Amino acid sequence: MATQTPAARASRIGSAVVAGRSLMRAFFARGARRRRQEEILLDLLRQLTLMTEEIHRANLIQQYRLTVDQMNRTIDDPSLADASSTLTGLSEGKRRQLLFANREYGSLLLAHRVGVLDWDELLGHLRILCRNAVFAEYWDRTAEHRRSIPGASVEGRVGAAVDVMMEELADDPEEWWIVGPPTSG
């Protein structure tokens, strides 16, 4: 019968520890690999989200270009004005002015929607635009047009802000820089 020596037992325990460490490394390596794969997947999803948002902004800009191109044609060729404007009883010059006011407003709205202007910057530009008599007339004449715009939409919220500005400007035009909804800053 063979006797076991303490060195032999230590050797077996040592090899068991080594084997256990190997198993733990393999386990954690798979866990680390899985975490890395999840990190890569999350990063890809973030990039895809950013690309989707960028494509949306590009589509908004392209749609605006088409609209502006049509407005430019309408302004340049008064015979097209009847096809693109629902406002009646206007002189050719006045119709051009109102179309241009619409284009200015649309440009500010687009700048906000694509992230060029934040809310406070948009309000600042709108405060100045609202002081313009032609824009004020445009806003008044197109009030009915805006009724179909959902209030929760970006255009609905901006329209409501301009309505407040116009009302407050009518009360006190000298304090134009503070009219409208409060800024976020």
C-alpha positions in Angstrom: 0.0 0.0 0.0 1.3 3.3 -1.0 1.4 6.1 1.4 0.5 9.5 0.4 2.9 12.2 1.1 1.9 15.8 1.8 3.7 17.0 -1.3 1.5 14.7 -3.4 -1.6 16.1 -1.8 -0.5 19.7 -2.3 0.3 18.8 -5.9 -3.3 17.6 -6.5 -4.8 20.6 -4.7 -2.5 22.8 -6.8 -3.6 21.2 -10.0 -7.2 21.5 -8.9 -6.7 25.2 -8.2 -5.1 25.6 -11.6 -7.9 23.8 -13.3 -10.4 25.9 -11.3 -8.7 29.1 -12.4 -8.7 27.9 -16.0 -12.5 27.3 -15.8 -13.0 30.7 -14.1 -11.0 32.4 -16.8 -12.9 30.7 -19.5 -16.2 31.6 -17.8 -15.2 35.2 -17.3 -13.7 35.4 -20.8 -17.0 34.3 -22.3 -18.7 36.9 -20.0 -16.3 39.6 -21.1 -16.7 38.6 -24.7 -20.5 38.7 -24.3 -20.3 42.1 -22.6 -18.1 43.4 -25.4 -20.5 42.1 -28.0 -23.4 43.8 -26.2 -21.4 47.1 -26.0 -20.7 46.8 -29.8 -24.4 46.2 -30.5 -25.5 49.1 -28.3 -22.9 51.4 -30.1 -24.3 50.2 -33.5 -27.8 51.0 -32.3 -26.8 54.5 -31.2 -25.1 55.1 -34.5 -28.2 53.8 -36.4 -30.4 56.1 -34.3 -28.2 59.1 -35.2 -28.2 58.2 -38.9 -32.0 57.9 -38.8 -32.3 61.3 -37.2 -29.9 62.8 -39.8 -31.8 61.3 -42.6 -35.0 62.7 -41.2 -33.4 66.2 -41.0 -32.1 65.8 -44.5 -35.6 64.9 -45.7 -37.0 68.0 -43.9 -34.5 70.2 -45.6 -35.2 68.7 -49.0 -38.9 69.1 -48.6 -38.4 72.7 -47.6 -36.2 73.3 -50.7 -39.0 72.0 -52.8 -41.5 74.3 -51.1 -39.2 77.3 -51.4 -38.7 76.6 -55.0 -42.4 76.6 -55.6 -42.8 79.8 -53.6 -40.0 81.5 -55.6 -41.8 80.6 -58.8 -45.0 81.9 -57.4 -43.4 85.2 -56.4 -41.7 85.5 -59.8 -44.7 84.6 -61.8 -48.0 86.1 -60.4 -50.1 83.9 -62.7 -49.1 80.9 -60.4 -50.1 82.7 -57.3 -53.8 81.7 -57.6 -52.7 78.0 -57.7 -50.7 78.3 -54.5 -52.4 80.8 -52.3 -55.8 80.7 -50.7 -55.8 84.3 -49.7 -58.2 86.4 -51.8 -58.6 90.1 -52.4 -54.8 90.9 -52.5 -52.8 92.9 -54.9 -50.0 91.2 -56.7 -47.4 93.0 -54.6 -49.2 92.2 -51.3 -49.5 88.5 -52.2 -45.8 88.4 -52.9 -45.1 90.0 -49.6 -47.2 87.6 -47.7 -45.7 84.6 -49.5 -42.3 85.9 -48.6 -43.4 86.3 -44.9 -44.5 82.7 -45.0 -41.1 81.7 -46.4 -39.3 83.6 -43.6 -41.5 81.9 -40.9 -41.0 78.5 -42.6 -37.2 79.1 -42.6 -37.1 79.8 -38.9 -39.4 76.8 -38.2 -37.1 74.5 -40.3 -34.0 75.8 -38.5 -35.5 74.9 -35.2 -36.7 71.4 -36.4 -33.2 70.5 -37.7 -31.4 71.8 -34.6 -29.9 75.0 -35.9 -31.9 77.0 -33.5 -32.9 75.9 -30.0 -36.2 77.0 -28.5 -34.9 80.2 -26.9 -33.1 81.2 -30.1 -36.2 80.5 -32.1 -38.3 82.7 -29.8 -35.7 85.5 -30.2 -35.9 85.4 -34.0 -39.7 85.2 -33.9 -40.0 88.2 -31.5 -38.2 90.3 -34.2 -40.2 88.8 -37.0 -43.5 89.6 -35.2 -42.6 93.3 -35.1 -42.8 93.3 -38.9 -46.1 94.7 -40.2 -46.2 92.4 -43.3 -45.6 89.4 -41.1 -48.3 90.5 -38.7 -50.7 90.8 -41.6 -49.7 87.4 -42.9 -50.2 85.9 -39.4 -53.6 87.5 -39.1 -54.8 86.4 -42.5 -53.6 82.8 -42.1 -55.1 82.2 -38.6 -57.7 79.8 -40.1 -55.0 77.9 -41.9 -53.3 77.0 -38.6 -56.4 75.6 -36.9 -55.9 72.2 -38.5 -52.3 71.9 -37.2 -52.2 69.6 -34.1 -51.3 71.6 -31.0 -48.8 69.1 -29.8 -46.7 69.2 -33.0 -43.7 71.4 -33.3 -45.5 73.7 -35.7 -48.5 73.8 -33.4 -46.3 74.8 -30.4 -44.5 77.5 -32.4 -47.7 78.8 -33.7 -49.1 79.1 -30.2 -46.0 81.0 -29.1 -46.3 83.4 -32.0 -50.0 83.9 -31.2 -49.0 84.9 -27.6 -46.3 87.3 -29.0 -48.8 88.9 -31.4 -51.3 89.5 -28.6 -48.7 90.9 -26.2 -47.2 93.1 -28.9 -50.7 94.5 -29.6 -50.8 95.5 -25.9 -47.3 96.9 -25.6 -45.2 97.1 -28.7 -42.4 98.9 -27.0 -41.4 95.8 -24.9 -41.0 93.5 -27.9 -38.0 91.7 -26.4 -40.0 90.1 -23.6 -43.2 89.1 -25.4 -44.2 85.5 -25.8 -43.8 82.4 -23.6 -40.9 82.3 -21.1 -37.6 81.0 -22.3 -36.1 77.9 -20.8 -32.9 79.7 -19.7 
